[in-house]
């Protein structure tokens, strides 16, 4: 799994936990809905750190915590793949 896919899945998870739609996330974060959709539907494979920070603000999580959780999940997935 690619890193951007883990970022995407974490954003989807956070929005689901908070019951936030893509449109609501755009309103809360100030990130255009088209950009959010591109990230969530894997059309953008390299979202910038400023965009990720704004999205984190929109879902109410710090950038540091978000990146830490994404990195942990990414490492777990890669370790699982290497073990196979």
PDB file with one MODEL, atoms N, CA, C and O in Angstrom:
MODEL        1
ATOM      1  N   UNK A   1       0.843  -1.175   0.000  1.00  0.00           N
ATOM      2  CA  UNK A   1       0.000   0.000   0.000  1.00  0.00           C
ATOM      3  C   UNK A   1       0.889   1.240   0.000  1.00  0.00           C
ATOM      4  O   UNK A   1       1.904   1.291   0.695  1.00  0.00           O
ATOM      5  N   UNK A   2       0.501   2.220  -0.775  1.00  0.00           N
ATOM      6  CA  UNK A   2       1.254   3.459  -0.884  1.00  0.00           C
ATOM      7  C   UNK A   2       0.899   4.395   0.282  1.00  0.00           C
ATOM      8  O   UNK A   2      -0.177   4.290   0.870  1.00  0.00           O
ATOM      9  N   UNK A   3       1.813   5.300   0.598  1.00  0.00           N
ATOM     10  CA  UNK A   3       1.615   6.211   1.717  1.00  0.00           C
ATOM     11  C   UNK A   3       0.358   7.061   1.531  1.00  0.00           C
ATOM     12  O   UNK A   3      -0.408   7.259   2.475  1.00  0.00           O
ATOM     13  N   UNK A   4       0.147   7.566   0.303  1.00  0.00           N
ATOM     14  CA  UNK A   4      -1.030   8.406   0.061  1.00  0.00           C
ATOM     15  C   UNK A   4      -2.326   7.634   0.292  1.00  0.00           C
ATOM     16  O   UNK A   4      -3.339   8.222   0.671  1.00  0.00           O
ATOM     17  N   UNK A   5      -2.302   6.330   0.067  1.00  0.00           N
ATOM     18  CA  UNK A   5      -3.488   5.515   0.313  1.00  0.00           C
ATOM     19  C   UNK A   5      -3.793   5.414   1.804  1.00  0.00           C
ATOM     20  O   UNK A   5      -4.956   5.349   2.204  1.00  0.00           O
ATOM     21  N   UNK A   6      -2.755   5.403   2.611  1.00  0.00           N
ATOM     22  CA  UNK A   6      -2.940   5.377   4.063  1.00  0.00           C
ATOM     23  C   UNK A   6      -3.469   6.730   4.531  1.00  0.00           C
ATOM     24  O   UNK A   6      -4.345   6.788   5.394  1.00  0.00           O
ATOM     25  N   UNK A   7      -2.943   7.817   3.966  1.00  0.00           N
ATOM     26  CA  UNK A   7      -3.459   9.155   4.278  1.00  0.00           C
ATOM     27  C   UNK A   7      -4.941   9.211   3.936  1.00  0.00           C
ATOM     28  O   UNK A   7      -5.753   9.673   4.738  1.00  0.00           O
ATOM     29  N   UNK A   8      -5.285   8.748   2.766  1.00  0.00           N
ATOM     30  CA  UNK A   8      -6.673   8.726   2.299  1.00  0.00           C
ATOM     31  C   UNK A   8      -7.553   7.924   3.247  1.00  0.00           C
ATOM     32  O   UNK A   8      -8.609   8.401   3.663  1.00  0.00           O
ATOM     33  N   UNK A   9      -7.133   6.719   3.589  1.00  0.00           N
ATOM     34  CA  UNK A   9      -7.959   5.864   4.445  1.00  0.00           C
ATOM     35  C   UNK A   9      -8.119   6.464   5.844  1.00  0.00           C
ATOM     36  O   UNK A   9      -9.175   6.324   6.461  1.00  0.00           O
ATOM     37  N   UNK A  10      -7.076   7.132   6.345  1.00  0.00           N
ATOM     38  CA  UNK A  10      -7.171   7.764   7.662  1.00  0.00           C
ATOM     39  C   UNK A  10      -8.152   8.929   7.624  1.00  0.00           C
ATOM     40  O   UNK A  10      -8.932   9.110   8.560  1.00  0.00           O
ATOM     41  N   UNK A  11      -8.124   9.722   6.555  1.00  0.00           N
ATOM     42  CA  UNK A  11      -9.080  10.819   6.425  1.00  0.00           C
ATOM     43  C   UNK A  11     -10.513  10.304   6.354  1.00  0.00           C
ATOM     44  O   UNK A  11     -11.415  10.862   6.978  1.00  0.00           O
ATOM     45  N   UNK A  12     -10.711   9.240   5.590  1.00  0.00           N
ATOM     46  CA  UNK A  12     -12.044   8.641   5.491  1.00  0.00           C
ATOM     47  C   UNK A  12     -12.494   8.145   6.860  1.00  0.00           C
ATOM     48  O   UNK A  12     -13.642   8.350   7.252  1.00  0.00           O
ATOM     49  N   UNK A  13     -11.597   7.497   7.581  1.00  0.00           N
ATOM     50  CA  UNK A  13     -11.905   7.000   8.925  1.00  0.00           C
ATOM     51  C   UNK A  13     -12.301   8.141   9.858  1.00  0.00           C
ATOM     52  O   UNK A  13     -13.299   8.045  10.572  1.00  0.00           O
ATOM     53  N   UNK A  14     -11.521   9.217   9.854  1.00  0.00           N
ATOM     54  CA  UNK A  14     -11.797  10.353  10.734  1.00  0.00           C
ATOM     55  C   UNK A  14     -13.126  11.020  10.388  1.00  0.00           C
ATOM     56  O   UNK A  14     -13.894  11.381  11.280  1.00  0.00           O
ATOM     57  N   UNK A  15     -13.392  11.180   9.107  1.00  0.00           N
ATOM     58  CA  UNK A  15     -14.672  11.775   8.703  1.00  0.00           C
ATOM     59  C   UNK A  15     -15.835  10.874   9.114  1.00  0.00           C
ATOM     60  O   UNK A  15     -16.875  11.362   9.555  1.00  0.00           O
ATOM     61  N   UNK A  16     -15.662   9.583   8.972  1.00  0.00           N
ATOM     62  CA  UNK A  16     -16.705   8.643   9.384  1.00  0.00           C
ATOM     63  C   UNK A  16     -16.964   8.694  10.877  1.00  0.00           C
ATOM     64  O   UNK A  16     -18.114   8.704  11.315  1.00  0.00           O
ATOM     65  N   UNK A  17     -15.895   8.726  11.656  1.00  0.00           N
ATOM     66  CA  UNK A  17     -16.027   8.796  13.119  1.00  0.00           C
ATOM     67  C   UNK A  17     -16.751  10.063  13.558  1.00  0.00           C
ATOM     68  O   UNK A  17     -17.488  10.063  14.543  1.00  0.00           O
ATOM     69  N   UNK A  18     -16.529  11.143  12.811  1.00  0.00           N
ATOM     70  CA  UNK A  18     -17.095  12.429  13.186  1.00  0.00           C
ATOM     71  C   UNK A  18     -18.364  12.758  12.402  1.00  0.00           C
ATOM     72  O   UNK A  18     -18.961  13.820  12.579  1.00  0.00           O
ATOM     73  N   UNK A  19     -18.763  11.833  11.539  1.00  0.00           N
ATOM     74  CA  UNK A  19     -19.964  12.005  10.718  1.00  0.00           C
ATOM     75  C   UNK A  19     -19.883  13.288   9.882  1.00  0.00           C
ATOM     76  O   UNK A  19     -20.829  14.074   9.836  1.00  0.00           O
ATOM     77  N   UNK A  20     -18.737  13.481   9.223  1.00  0.00           N
ATOM     78  CA  UNK A  20     -18.480  14.658   8.400  1.00  0.00           C
ATOM     79  C   UNK A  20     -18.455  14.232   6.930  1.00  0.00           C
ATOM     80  O   UNK A  20     -17.705  13.333   6.549  1.00  0.00           O
ATOM     81  N   UNK A  21     -19.272  14.880   6.121  1.00  0.00           N
ATOM     82  CA  UNK A  21     -19.278  14.603   4.682  1.00  0.00           C
ATOM     83  C   UNK A  21     -18.111  15.337   4.016  1.00  0.00           C
ATOM     84  O   UNK A  21     -17.472  16.192   4.629  1.00  0.00           O
ATOM     85  N   UNK A  22     -17.849  14.996   2.773  1.00  0.00           N
ATOM     86  CA  UNK A  22     -16.798  15.675   2.014  1.00  0.00           C
ATOM     87  C   UNK A  22     -17.085  17.175   1.940  1.00  0.00           C
ATOM     88  O   UNK A  22     -16.183  17.998   2.094  1.00  0.00           O
ATOM     89  N   UNK A  23     -18.342  17.517   1.705  1.00  0.00           N
ATOM     90  CA  UNK A  23     -18.741  18.920   1.597  1.00  0.00           C
ATOM     91  C   UNK A  23     -18.536  19.645   2.930  1.00  0.00           C
ATOM     92  O   UNK A  23     -18.047  20.775   2.958  1.00  0.00           O
ATOM     93  N   UNK A  24     -18.910  18.995   4.023  1.00  0.00           N
ATOM     94  CA  UNK A  24     -18.704  19.598   5.341  1.00  0.00           C
ATOM     95  C   UNK A  24     -17.219  19.768   5.638  1.00  0.00           C
ATOM     96  O   UNK A  24     -16.807  20.772   6.221  1.00  0.00           O
ATOM     97  N   UNK A  25     -16.415  18.779   5.234  1.00  0.00           N
ATOM     98  CA  UNK A  25     -14.973  18.880   5.434  1.00  0.00           C
ATOM     99  C   UNK A  25     -14.409  20.068   4.664  1.00  0.00           C
ATOM    100  O   UNK A  25     -13.538  20.782   5.162  1.00  0.00           O
ATOM    101  N   UNK A  26     -14.906  20.274   3.457  1.00  0.00           N
ATOM    102  CA  UNK A  26     -14.461  21.422   2.662  1.00  0.00           C
ATOM    103  C   UNK A  26     -14.801  22.725   3.377  1.00  0.00           C
ATOM    104  O   UNK A  26     -13.985  23.645   3.421  1.00  0.00           O
ATOM    105  N   UNK A  27     -15.979  22.799   3.925  1.00  0.00           N
ATOM    106  CA  UNK A  27     -16.398  24.017   4.634  1.00  0.00           C
ATOM    107  C   UNK A  27     -15.569  24.230   5.893  1.00  0.00           C
ATOM    108  O   UNK A  27     -15.140  25.350   6.172  1.00  0.00           O
ATOM    109  N   UNK A  28     -15.341  23.168   6.653  1.00  0.00           N
ATOM    110  CA  UNK A  28     -14.610  23.277   7.914  1.00  0.00           C
ATOM    111  C   UNK A  28     -13.125  23.558   7.709  1.00  0.00           C
ATOM    112  O   UNK A  28     -12.503  24.257   8.508  1.00  0.00           O
ATOM    113  N   UNK A  29     -12.561  23.010   6.634  1.00  0.00           N
ATOM    114  CA  UNK A  29     -11.112  23.101   6.433  1.00  0.00           C
ATOM    115  C   UNK A  29     -10.679  24.235   5.515  1.00  0.00           C
ATOM    116  O   UNK A  29      -9.532  24.679   5.570  1.00  0.00           O
ATOM    117  N   UNK A  30     -11.593  24.705   4.672  1.00  0.00           N
ATOM    118  CA  UNK A  30     -11.215  25.712   3.688  1.00  0.00           C
ATOM    119  C   UNK A  30     -10.525  25.122   2.468  1.00  0.00           C
ATOM    120  O   UNK A  30     -10.012  25.856   1.624  1.00  0.00           O
ATOM    121  N   UNK A  31     -10.512  23.800   2.376  1.00  0.00           N
ATOM    122  CA  UNK A  31      -9.935  23.107   1.215  1.00  0.00           C
ATOM    123  C   UNK A  31     -11.064  22.896   0.203  1.00  0.00           C
ATOM    124  O   UNK A  31     -12.142  22.430   0.573  1.00  0.00           O
ATOM    125  N   UNK A  32     -10.831  23.232  -1.062  1.00  0.00           N
ATOM    126  CA  UNK A  32     -11.892  23.046  -2.062  1.00  0.00           C
ATOM    127  C   UNK A  32     -12.380  21.596  -2.112  1.00  0.00           C
ATOM    128  O   UNK A  32     -11.600  20.653  -1.977  1.00  0.00           O
ATOM    129  N   UNK A  33     -13.684  21.447  -2.310  1.00  0.00           N
ATOM    130  CA  UNK A  33     -14.287  20.120  -2.385  1.00  0.00           C
ATOM    131  C   UNK A  33     -13.622  19.277  -3.475  1.00  0.00           C
ATOM    132  O   UNK A  33     -13.430  18.074  -3.298  1.00  0.00           O
ATOM    133  N   UNK A  34     -13.274  19.894  -4.584  1.00  0.00           N
ATOM    134  CA  UNK A  34     -12.631  19.140  -5.673  1.00  0.00           C
ATOM    135  C   UNK A  34     -11.287  18.568  -5.225  1.00  0.00           C
ATOM    136  O   UNK A  34     -10.927  17.456  -5.612  1.00  0.00           O
ATOM    137  N   UNK A  35     -10.552  19.313  -4.421  1.00  0.00           N
ATOM    138  CA  UNK A  35      -9.264  18.830  -3.907  1.00  0.00           C
ATOM    139  C   UNK A  35      -9.489  17.662  -2.957  1.00  0.00           C
ATOM    140  O   UNK A  35      -8.788  16.652  -3.024  1.00  0.00           O
ATOM    141  N   UNK A  36     -10.468  17.803  -2.076  1.00  0.00           N
ATOM    142  CA  UNK A  36     -10.790  16.713  -1.143  1.00  0.00           C
ATOM    143  C   UNK A  36     -11.191  15.461  -1.909  1.00  0.00           C
ATOM    144  O   UNK A  36     -10.715  14.369  -1.601  1.00  0.00           O
ATOM    145  N   UNK A  37     -12.054  15.606  -2.894  1.00  0.00           N
ATOM    146  CA  UNK A  37     -12.478  14.457  -3.690  1.00  0.00           C
ATOM    147  C   UNK A  37     -11.300  13.824  -4.426  1.00  0.00           C
ATOM    148  O   UNK A  37     -11.219  12.601  -4.533  1.00  0.00           O
ATOM    149  N   UNK A  38     -10.391  14.653  -4.931  1.00  0.00           N
ATOM    150  CA  UNK A  38      -9.211  14.113  -5.617  1.00  0.00           C
ATOM    151  C   UNK A  38      -8.352  13.280  -4.668  1.00  0.00           C
ATOM    152  O   UNK A  38      -7.805  12.250  -5.061  1.00  0.00           O
ATOM    153  N   UNK A  39      -8.236  13.730  -3.421  1.00  0.00           N
ATOM    154  CA  UNK A  39      -7.458  12.976  -2.432  1.00  0.00           C
ATOM    155  C   UNK A  39      -8.194  11.691  -2.057  1.00  0.00           C
ATOM    156  O   UNK A  39      -7.594  10.617  -2.022  1.00  0.00           O
ATOM    157  N   UNK A  40      -9.479  11.803  -1.781  1.00  0.00           N
ATOM    158  CA  UNK A  40     -10.238  10.643  -1.305  1.00  0.00           C
ATOM    159  C   UNK A  40     -10.487   9.603  -2.386  1.00  0.00           C
ATOM    160  O   UNK A  40     -10.700   8.430  -2.077  1.00  0.00           O
ATOM    161  N   UNK A  41     -10.464  10.015  -3.651  1.00  0.00           N
ATOM    162  CA  UNK A  41     -10.678   9.064  -4.746  1.00  0.00           C
ATOM    163  C   UNK A  41      -9.388   8.767  -5.504  1.00  0.00           C
ATOM    164  O   UNK A  41      -9.414   8.316  -6.649  1.00  0.00           O
ATOM    165  N   UNK A  42      -8.251   9.031  -4.838  1.00  0.00           N
ATOM    166  CA  UNK A  42      -6.908   8.671  -5.323  1.00  0.00           C
ATOM    167  C   UNK A  42      -6.545   9.299  -6.664  1.00  0.00           C
ATOM    168  O   UNK A  42      -5.761   8.723  -7.419  1.00  0.00           O
ATOM    169  N   UNK A  43      -7.090  10.446  -6.968  1.00  0.00           N
ATOM    170  CA  UNK A  43      -6.674  11.162  -8.165  1.00  0.00           C
ATOM    171  C   UNK A  43      -5.484  12.060  -7.860  1.00  0.00           C
ATOM    172  O   UNK A  43      -4.740  12.449  -8.760  1.00  0.00           O
ATOM    173  N   UNK A  44      -5.311  12.384  -6.586  1.00  0.00           N
ATOM    174  CA  UNK A  44      -4.156  13.157  -6.131  1.00  0.00           C
ATOM    175  C   UNK A  44      -3.323  12.242  -5.249  1.00  0.00           C
ATOM    176  O   UNK A  44      -3.772  11.821  -4.183  1.00  0.00           O
ATOM    177  N   UNK A  45      -2.120  11.936  -5.689  1.00  0.00           N
ATOM    178  CA  UNK A  45      -1.287  10.999  -4.937  1.00  0.00           C
ATOM    179  C   UNK A  45      -0.208  11.708  -4.128  1.00  0.00           C
ATOM    180  O   UNK A  45       0.619  11.057  -3.489  1.00  0.00           O
ATOM    181  N   UNK A  46      -0.211  13.041  -4.152  1.00  0.00           N
ATOM    182  CA  UNK A  46       0.795  13.777  -3.415  1.00  0.00           C
ATOM    183  C   UNK A  46       0.203  15.068  -2.843  1.00  0.00           C
ATOM    184  O   UNK A  46       0.608  16.164  -3.232  1.00  0.00           O
ATOM    185  N   UNK A  47      -0.759  14.939  -1.919  1.00  0.00           N
ATOM    186  CA  UNK A  47      -1.324  16.161  -1.343  1.00  0.00           C
ATOM    187  C   UNK A  47      -0.263  16.890  -0.524  1.00  0.00           C
ATOM    188  O   UNK A  47       0.526  16.266   0.186  1.00  0.00           O
ATOM    189  N   UNK A  48      -0.254  18.198  -0.628  1.00  0.00           N
ATOM    190  CA  UNK A  48       0.732  18.999   0.086  1.00  0.00           C
ATOM    191  C   UNK A  48       0.481  19.017   1.586  1.00  0.00           C
ATOM    192  O   UNK A  48      -0.627  18.751   2.051  1.00  0.00           O
ATOM    193  N   UNK A  49       1.524  19.335   2.328  1.00  0.00           N
ATOM    194  CA  UNK A  49       1.444  19.348   3.777  1.00  0.00           C
ATOM    195  C   UNK A  49       0.492  20.432   4.265  1.00  0.00           C
ATOM    196  O   UNK A  49      -0.175  20.245   5.283  1.00  0.00           O
ATOM    197  N   UNK A  50       0.413  21.556   3.567  1.00  0.00           N
ATOM    198  CA  UNK A  50      -0.517  22.620   3.960  1.00  0.00           C
ATOM    199  C   UNK A  50      -1.957  22.131   3.811  1.00  0.00           C
ATOM    200  O   UNK A  50      -2.801  22.401   4.665  1.00  0.00           O
ATOM    201  N   UNK A  51      -2.231  21.415   2.731  1.00  0.00           N
ATOM    202  CA  UNK A  51      -3.570  20.853   2.525  1.00  0.00           C
ATOM    203  C   UNK A  51      -3.896  19.845   3.608  1.00  0.00           C
ATOM    204  O   UNK A  51      -4.993  19.862   4.165  1.00  0.00           O
ATOM    205  N   UNK A  52      -2.959  18.973   3.909  1.00  0.00           N
ATOM    206  CA  UNK A  52      -3.195  17.967   4.956  1.00  0.00           C
ATOM    207  C   UNK A  52      -3.424  18.655   6.296  1.00  0.00           C
ATOM    208  O   UNK A  52      -4.286  18.230   7.066  1.00  0.00           O
ATOM    209  N   UNK A  53      -2.668  19.708   6.586  1.00  0.00           N
ATOM    210  CA  UNK A  53      -2.854  20.459   7.838  1.00  0.00           C
ATOM    211  C   UNK A  53      -4.256  21.044   7.914  1.00  0.00           C
ATOM    212  O   UNK A  53      -4.903  20.965   8.958  1.00  0.00           O
ATOM    213  N   UNK A  54      -4.728  21.624   6.831  1.00  0.00           N
ATOM    214  CA  UNK A  54      -6.074  22.200   6.805  1.00  0.00           C
ATOM    215  C   UNK A  54      -7.132  21.112   7.007  1.00  0.00           C
ATOM    216  O   UNK A  54      -8.116  21.322   7.716  1.00  0.00           O
ATOM    217  N   UNK A  55      -6.927  19.965   6.388  1.00  0.00           N
ATOM    218  CA  UNK A  55      -7.874  18.858   6.558  1.00  0.00           C
ATOM    219  C   UNK A  55      -7.873  18.363   7.995  1.00  0.00           C
ATOM    220  O   UNK A  55      -8.924  18.041   8.548  1.00  0.00           O
ATOM    221  N   UNK A  56      -6.704  18.302   8.592  1.00  0.00           N
ATOM    222  CA  UNK A  56      -6.610  17.909  10.003  1.00  0.00           C
ATOM    223  C   UNK A  56      -7.380  18.895  10.881  1.00  0.00           C
ATOM    224  O   UNK A  56      -8.121  18.496  11.779  1.00  0.00           O
ATOM    225  N   UNK A  57      -7.196  20.179  10.610  1.00  0.00           N
ATOM    226  CA  UNK A  57      -7.943  21.189  11.355  1.00  0.00           C
ATOM    227  C   UNK A  57      -9.442  20.980  11.181  1.00  0.00           C
ATOM    228  O   UNK A  57     -10.213  21.133  12.129  1.00  0.00           O
ATOM    229  N   UNK A  58      -9.847  20.631   9.974  1.00  0.00           N
ATOM    230  CA  UNK A  58     -11.263  20.419   9.678  1.00  0.00           C
ATOM    231  C   UNK A  58     -11.875  19.253  10.429  1.00  0.00           C
ATOM    232  O   UNK A  58     -13.061  19.284  10.760  1.00  0.00           O
ATOM    233  N   UNK A  59     -11.093  18.234  10.701  1.00  0.00           N
ATOM    234  CA  UNK A  59     -11.618  17.073  11.445  1.00  0.00           C
ATOM    235  C   UNK A  59     -11.233  17.123  12.913  1.00  0.00           C
ATOM    236  O   UNK A  59     -11.591  16.231  13.682  1.00  0.00           O
ATOM    237  N   UNK A  60     -10.507  18.159  13.307  1.00  0.00           N
ATOM    238  CA  UNK A  60     -10.197  18.355  14.715  1.00  0.00           C
ATOM    239  C   UNK A  60      -9.106  17.464  15.271  1.00  0.00           C
ATOM    240  O   UNK A  60      -9.219  16.956  16.387  1.00  0.00           O
ATOM    241  N   UNK A  61      -8.049  17.274  14.495  1.00  0.00           N
ATOM    242  CA  UNK A  61      -6.903  16.483  14.950  1.00  0.00           C
ATOM    243  C   UNK A  61      -5.645  17.268  14.602  1.00  0.00           C
ATOM    244  O   UNK A  61      -5.590  17.942  13.574  1.00  0.00           O
ATOM    245  N   UNK A  62      -4.652  17.180  15.448  1.00  0.00           N
ATOM    246  CA  UNK A  62      -3.411  17.899  15.141  1.00  0.00           C
ATOM    247  C   UNK A  62      -2.671  17.190  14.005  1.00  0.00           C
ATOM    248  O   UNK A  62      -2.798  15.981  13.808  1.00  0.00           O
ATOM    249  N   UNK A  63      -1.913  17.967  13.285  1.00  0.00           N
ATOM    250  CA  UNK A  63      -1.125  17.410  12.185  1.00  0.00           C
ATOM    251  C   UNK A  63      -0.160  16.356  12.699  1.00  0.00           C
ATOM    252  O   UNK A  63       0.011  15.309  12.075  1.00  0.00           O
ATOM    253  N   UNK A  64       0.471  16.629  13.835  1.00  0.00           N
ATOM    254  CA  UNK A  64       1.429  15.679  14.400  1.00  0.00           C
ATOM    255  C   UNK A  64       0.800  14.347  14.741  1.00  0.00           C
ATOM    256  O   UNK A  64       1.357  13.294  14.429  1.00  0.00           O
ATOM    257  N   UNK A  65      -0.356  14.383  15.378  1.00  0.00           N
ATOM    258  CA  UNK A  65      -1.055  13.141  15.738  1.00  0.00           C
ATOM    259  C   UNK A  65      -1.479  12.401  14.471  1.00  0.00           C
ATOM    260  O   UNK A  65      -1.319  11.184  14.372  1.00  0.00           O
ATOM    261  N   UNK A  66      -2.019  13.143  13.505  1.00  0.00           N
ATOM    262  CA  UNK A  66      -2.448  12.531  12.246  1.00  0.00           C
ATOM    263  C   UNK A  66      -1.286  11.826  11.561  1.00  0.00           C
ATOM    264  O   UNK A  66      -1.398  10.658  11.187  1.00  0.00           O
ATOM    265  N   UNK A  67      -0.177  12.526  11.396  1.00  0.00           N
ATOM    266  CA  UNK A  67       0.969  11.934  10.702  1.00  0.00           C
ATOM    267  C   UNK A  67       1.546  10.751  11.472  1.00  0.00           C
ATOM    268  O   UNK A  67       1.996   9.775  10.873  1.00  0.00           O
ATOM    269  N   UNK A  68       1.532  10.840  12.781  1.00  0.00           N
ATOM    270  CA  UNK A  68       2.005   9.730  13.607  1.00  0.00           C
ATOM    271  C   UNK A  68       1.135   8.491  13.390  1.00  0.00           C
ATOM    272  O   UNK A  68       1.648   7.381  13.247  1.00  0.00           O
ATOM    273  N   UNK A  69      -0.171   8.689  13.369  1.00  0.00           N
ATOM    274  CA  UNK A  69      -1.087   7.566  13.167  1.00  0.00           C
ATOM    275  C   UNK A  69      -0.962   6.994  11.756  1.00  0.00           C
ATOM    276  O   UNK A  69      -1.013   5.778  11.568  1.00  0.00           O
ATOM    277  N   UNK A  70      -0.801   7.862  10.780  1.00  0.00           N
ATOM    278  CA  UNK A  70      -0.628   7.407   9.400  1.00  0.00           C
ATOM    279  C   UNK A  70       0.670   6.617   9.257  1.00  0.00           C
ATOM    280  O   UNK A  70       0.697   5.559   8.628  1.00  0.00           O
ATOM    281  N   UNK A  71       1.741   7.137   9.843  1.00  0.00           N
ATOM    282  CA  UNK A  71       3.028   6.449   9.765  1.00  0.00           C
ATOM    283  C   UNK A  71       2.966   5.077  10.435  1.00  0.00           C
ATOM    284  O   UNK A  71       3.494   4.097   9.910  1.00  0.00           O
ATOM    285  N   UNK A  72       2.321   5.018  11.592  1.00  0.00           N
ATOM    286  CA  UNK A  72       2.192   3.748  12.299  1.00  0.00           C
ATOM    287  C   UNK A  72       1.426   2.726  11.462  1.00  0.00           C
ATOM    288  O   UNK A  72       1.839   1.572  11.349  1.00  0.00           O
ATOM    289  N   UNK A  73       0.312   3.155  10.877  1.00  0.00           N
ATOM    290  CA  UNK A  73      -0.488   2.246  10.038  1.00  0.00           C
ATOM    291  C   UNK A  73       0.292   1.823   8.806  1.00  0.00           C
ATOM    292  O   UNK A  73       0.246   0.656   8.417  1.00  0.00           O
ATOM    293  N   UNK A  74       1.004   2.749   8.189  1.00  0.00           N
ATOM    294  CA  UNK A  74       1.808   2.455   7.004  1.00  0.00           C
ATOM    295  C   UNK A  74       2.869   1.407   7.334  1.00  0.00           C
ATOM    296  O   UNK A  74       3.062   0.452   6.582  1.00  0.00           O
ATOM    297  N   UNK A  75       3.555   1.592   8.461  1.00  0.00           N
ATOM    298  CA  UNK A  75       4.582   0.637   8.880  1.00  0.00           C
ATOM    299  C   UNK A  75       3.982  -0.736   9.169  1.00  0.00           C
ATOM    300  O   UNK A  75       4.557  -1.755   8.787  1.00  0.00           O
ATOM    301  N   UNK A  76       2.835  -0.770   9.837  1.00  0.00           N
ATOM    302  CA  UNK A  76       2.169  -2.034  10.132  1.00  0.00           C
ATOM    303  C   UNK A  76       1.807  -2.784   8.847  1.00  0.00           C
ATOM    304  O   UNK A  76       2.017  -3.993   8.739  1.00  0.00           O
ATOM    305  N   UNK A  77       1.266  -2.052   7.883  1.00  0.00           N
ATOM    306  CA  UNK A  77       0.870  -2.683   6.624  1.00  0.00           C
ATOM    307  C   UNK A  77       2.086  -3.205   5.871  1.00  0.00           C
ATOM    308  O   UNK A  77       2.056  -4.308   5.326  1.00  0.00           O
ATOM    309  N   UNK A  78       3.145  -2.421   5.840  1.00  0.00           N
ATOM    310  CA  UNK A  78       4.354  -2.853   5.138  1.00  0.00           C
ATOM    311  C   UNK A  78       4.997  -4.048   5.835  1.00  0.00           C
ATOM    312  O   UNK A  78       5.476  -4.967   5.171  1.00  0.00           O
ATOM    313  N   UNK A  79       5.011  -4.041   7.161  1.00  0.00           N
ATOM    314  CA  UNK A  79       5.561  -5.176   7.893  1.00  0.00           C
ATOM    315  C   UNK A  79       4.752  -6.442   7.657  1.00  0.00           C
ATOM    316  O   UNK A  79       5.313  -7.532   7.546  1.00  0.00           O
ATOM    317  N   UNK A  80       3.446  -6.296   7.581  1.00  0.00           N
ATOM    318  CA  UNK A  80       2.582  -7.439   7.303  1.00  0.00           C
ATOM    319  C   UNK A  80       2.850  -7.998   5.906  1.00  0.00           C
ATOM    320  O   UNK A  80       2.881  -9.212   5.706  1.00  0.00           O
ATOM    321  N   UNK A  81       3.039  -7.110   4.959  1.00  0.00           N
ATOM    322  CA  UNK A  81       3.324  -7.542   3.587  1.00  0.00           C
ATOM    323  C   UNK A  81       4.680  -8.245   3.499  1.00  0.00           C
ATOM    324  O   UNK A  81       4.828  -9.228   2.773  1.00  0.00           O
ATOM    325  N   UNK A  82       5.656  -7.742   4.233  1.00  0.00           N
ATOM    326  CA  UNK A  82       6.994  -8.340   4.207  1.00  0.00           C
ATOM    327  C   UNK A  82       6.998  -9.693   4.887  1.00  0.00           C
ATOM    328  O   UNK A  82       7.815 -10.550   4.549  1.00  0.00           O
ATOM    329  N   UNK A  83       6.112  -9.901   5.828  1.00  0.00           N
ATOM    330  CA  UNK A  83       6.052 -11.161   6.566  1.00  0.00           C
ATOM    331  C   UNK A  83       5.427 -12.279   5.732  1.00  0.00           C
ATOM    332  O   UNK A  83       5.619 -13.463   6.010  1.00  0.00           O
ATOM    333  N   UNK A  84       4.681 -11.882   4.710  1.00  0.00           N
ATOM    334  CA  UNK A  84       3.999 -12.907   3.876  1.00  0.00           C
ATOM    335  C   UNK A  84       4.951 -13.651   2.983  1.00  0.00           C
ATOM    336  O   UNK A  84       4.533 -14.532   2.232  1.00  0.00           O
TER     337      UNK A  84
ENDMDL
END
